[in-house]
Amino acid sequence: MNEIITLLSCIIPIIETKKQKEFEDFYQQTSTLLYNYILKRVRNTEKSSDILQNSYLKLFPKFKNVNYPKSYLYKIAYHLI
């Protein structure tokens, strides 16, 4: 039993690190376009930045379970505007 717990304690950080890296890559690929999308509608840089941040914060817990994360992200941003 202890072997399983030890193994899991080693694997879980690796999985979380991989998930975080994938999310960071996704952020790098999508953040500029999403920011411009939000800014075009809000016309306020500070509010646009807040909406951008909140959109990614809402997506993060569901990131691996969503089939189309980019579409879902834009939907979140749209509803926050």
Phi, psi and omega in degrees: 000317179296327179296320180294315179298318178296316179298314179297322180293336176275324185282319185302314178298327178294316179296316180296321178295319178296317179298317180295318180297317178297320179293319178298318177297317178299317178300313180300324182283333190244342191295319182294313180294320179294318178302315180296322177299314181292314182300322179299327182270325185269324181060037178211118187295320181293315179293323178298318179296319178296316179296319178301310181298314181296327178297313179292325178295323178287328181285323190310311182296337183256001190308312184284344183262353182267132181290321182234082187297326180294314178297318180296320179298315179295325178295317177300311181299317180302318181286337176279337178288000000 
